[in-house]
Amino acid sequence: MINALECYVTIIGLGEIASSASVIMQAADKRLLTTHSLMMIHTISLGCEEDKLANIESLVKISKLSEECILDIYELKSHMTKKQIRSKWSTDWFLTTAEAVQLGFADGRY
């Protein structure tokens, strides 16, 4: 919804911009991080406590779809391909402000 706004949107990340916050930040027109911020990117977590196979299969399907959507967003806004991002995010991937800017996940330092 952020990118549907008619006004110019700047998001300033302060501290740790982790998980879905790093995805939300990509919707802004201008994405800034403070000097000592950390951005954390990772793959989808199932959070699966279901005991029925059909529920687990459904969670896996939805998670794969969500993962593709998130990869599309990161690829569109960063300087990386889906393949490059996938190779990094199997564990929590922390980026300094400088690294996030260099890779295109942020536009600059605030």
C-alpha positions in Angstrom: 0.0 0.0 0.0 2.9 2.4 0.6 3.8 2.4 -3.1 0.1 3.2 -4.0 0.3 6.5 -2.2 0.4 9.6 -4.5 3.0 11.4 -2.3 6.7 10.8 -2.2 7.6 8.4 0.6 10.9 8.2 2.5 11.5 5.4 5.0 14.3 5.8 7.5 15.5 2.6 9.1 16.9 3.0 12.6 18.5 0.2 14.5 17.7 -3.3 13.2 15.5 -3.5 10.1 14.8 -7.2 10.1 12.6 -9.7 8.3 9.4 -8.2 7.0 10.6 -4.7 7.9 13.3 -5.0 5.2 10.6 -6.0 2.7 8.3 -3.1 3.7 11.2 -0.7 3.4 11.5 -1.6 -0.3 8.1 0.1 -1.0 9.4 3.6 -0.3 10.6 6.0 -3.0 13.7 6.8 -0.8 15.1 4.2 1.6 17.6 5.5 4.1 19.5 3.8 7.0 21.2 5.4 9.9 24.9 4.9 10.2 24.9 2.0 12.6 21.7 0.2 11.4 21.6 -3.4 10.4 19.3 -4.9 7.8 18.5 -8.6 8.2 17.1 -10.6 5.3 16.1 -14.2 5.4 13.9 -16.8 3.7 10.3 -17.6 4.7 9.8 -19.3 8.1 7.0 -21.8 8.1 6.3 -21.6 11.9 4.7 -25.0 11.5 3.1 -26.5 14.5 0.4 -28.4 12.5 0.1 -32.1 12.8 -2.0 -32.8 9.7 -0.2 -33.5 6.5 -2.7 -31.4 4.4 -2.1 -28.4 6.6 1.7 -28.8 6.3 1.5 -29.1 2.5 -0.7 -26.0 2.4 1.8 -24.1 4.5 4.7 -25.2 2.2 2.8 -24.1 -0.9 1.9 -20.7 0.6 5.4 -20.2 1.8 6.9 -20.9 -1.6 4.5 -18.4 -3.2 5.4 -15.8 -0.5 9.1 -16.4 -1.0 8.8 -15.8 -4.8 6.9 -12.5 -4.1 9.6 -11.3 -1.7 12.3 -12.3 -4.1 10.6 -10.3 -6.8 10.5 -7.2 -4.5 14.1 -7.5 -3.5 15.3 -8.1 -7.1 13.3 -5.1 -8.4 14.7 -2.7 -5.8 18.3 -4.1 -5.3 21.3 -4.7 -7.6 21.0 -8.4 -7.1 19.3 -11.3 -8.9 16.9 -13.7 -7.3 19.6 -16.4 -7.6 22.1 -14.2 -5.8 19.7 -13.4 -3.0 18.7 -17.0 -2.6 22.3 -18.0 -2.2 22.6 -15.6 0.8 19.4 -15.8 2.7 19.1 -19.5 3.9 20.3 -18.2 7.3 19.7 -14.8 8.7 21.8 -12.5 6.5 22.8 -9.2 8.2 23.9 -6.2 6.2 25.6 -3.1 7.5 24.3 0.2 6.2 27.2 0.4 3.7 26.5 -3.1 2.5 22.8 -2.5 2.1 23.4 0.7 0.1 26.1 -1.0 -2.1 23.7 -4.0 -2.8 20.8 -1.6 -3.5 18.6 -2.6 -0.5 18.8 1.1 0.6 19.4 4.3 -1.2 21.7 6.0 1.2 22.7 6.9 4.8 20.6 9.3 6.9 
